[in-house]
């Protein structure tokens, strides 16, 4: 892999992590998580081995599903409370969906079977 491309992907990872950690609204937290997802996929699949490509595809599909759940959770919360703030997560359905989405993104049990080797 080109060293400049690798540097760009690593800087994107740092940018996405910074955006996610410093966000006050669900949409900006989601954007930071998506930047992280799009930056790590080329790093996972840089060796053109079939297992690396399989791991990258699994990672992308699970992260996309978890991101969809996260956005759906924030929309339900905004619909019931009228706010997009992270600190105002009061609706039980949105809390459950958010917990599920974060567990999927982190690969926690029972969502750990997708986690690449």
Secondary structure as GFF3:
##gff-version 3
##sequence-region A 1 117
A	DSSP	alpha_helix	3	21	.	.	.	ID=ss1
A	DSSP	alpha_helix	26	44	.	.	.	ID=ss2
A	DSSP	alpha_helix	50	81	.	.	.	ID=ss3
A	DSSP	alpha_helix	92	106	.	.	.	ID=ss4
###
